[in-house]
């Protein structure tokens, strides 16, 4: 839900500079793909605190969040306009294997 520039910077840091992406500040695509929001109790999850500590230790620091920090994300690989691979994150701090999800090794249409 951030800017295209923020998305490009993040993708570049993870070796995915050539990946197509969208800026969706109004969360229209999130809604179209059925992506929900985390409940208020997720803030009390010890795994969230651990993930935050790990991010700080790795040098990511603190920043001003863009968009809805409670919105759950998803990864969708589209080929010829069809979703052929998807992963809906179960938590806001989940880190799926983006490279494996983005690999085009002729996936089977869903």
Secondary structure, 3 states (H helix, E strand, C coil): CCCHHHHHHHHHHCCCCCCCCCCCCCCHHHHHCCCCECCHHHHHCHHHHHHHHHHHHCCCCCCCCCCCCCECCEEEEEECCEEEEEEECCCCCCCCCHHHHHCCCCCCCC
